[in-house]
Each structure stands twice: as structure tokens, then as C-alpha cells.
Amino acid sequence: MKQHPLIVTLQQAKRLIRIVIGFTVLIIGIVMIALPGPAVVVIPIGLGILATEFVWAKHLLKRFKDGANNLKNSILNNNKPKANS
């Protein structure tokens, strides 16, 4: 079934808006690495927005999440009290 051209145009416009917002948030996050700001929070948000449109962003977001989980686990494992032998 063929879609109405206006619906296709609206879908393309929404996709373009998501892409522009995603890249803008991602770039702001990258700039926050050097400037004061929560880059660790903003970069995954930008990748999350871009992950709705791009597979590469989905893979980067997964790597970011895995790295954050590994860091959290290593911090929690180092803070456990050691058994006296």
C-alpha cells in the first residue's frame, strides 16, 4: 500500500529533526569533556537519540553502557571489606 506523500514528508522531517538534535547534544557533550559540564551524562543522551536512527550510535551506546557497568563493578568490588585470614 502506498503512503500519501505528505505522510512520507512528515516522517522524513521527524527523522531529520531527531538526527539534528542528536548530533547537537552529542557535540555539546564532547565539548563538555574539555569545559565544565556533565559530559558523562550528555554524551549517552545524544547517542541514545541517534541510536533511534543509526546502528553505529546504538553500538557506541552499548559500549558506553558496558564500560560504565565495568567501572561500577570494579569500584564496588574494591570497596568490599576483605575477610580476615
N, C-alpha and C positions, 0 to 999 in steps of 0.2 A: 504494500500500500504506500502510495506516495504522499509525503507530507507537504503541507502548504508552505510556500516559500517564506512567508512571514515567520512561521514557527522555526524553520531552519535558521533564519537570520537571527532570531532571538536566542536560539541555542548557541550559535557561534558568538554572539555578543557576550553572553554569560560566560562562556569559556574564555574569551579574551579578557574579560574583567577579572576572573579568577587567576589567570596567568599573570596579569599586570600586578595585581595585589600581592600574589605570592612572591614574585621576584622583588617587589618593593620591600616587603617585610624581610625577605632573606638578605637583601643588600643592607638594610638598616641593621640587621643582626650582625652581619660581617663587619660593618663599620664599628659596631659596639665592642668588638674584640679589642680594638685599639683605644676607643673612647669609653668613658664611663657609661655603664648600662648593663642590663641583664641579657647579654648575648646568648647565654646558655638557655635562656627561655625563648628568646625571639627567633633564633635560627630554627629550632624544631617547629615553631608555629608556621614560619614561612615554608619549610619543607612539607609540612602537613597540608598546607593549601595547595602547593604544587603537586603533591602526591595524588591529588584527585585527577590530575591531567597527565602526569608524566611518570613512567616506570622508574626512571633513574632517580627521581626525587623520592619515590617510595623505598628504593633500595638504600639511599643515603639516610633516610629517616630510620629505617630498621637498624642500620649500622650505628647511628647515633644512640638509639634506644639500647642496643646491646652493649655499647661502650659505657653508657650511664649505669646500666644494671651491673656490669662487671665492676665498675668503680664503687658502686654502693655495696656490693657483696664483699669486696676486698676491705673496705672501710669497716663494715660490720664484723667481719671475721677477725680483723686485727684488734678490735675493741673488746672481744670476748675475754673474760677472766681466764687465766691459764690455771690448769689444775696443778696442785702442789704434788710433786713426786717425792 
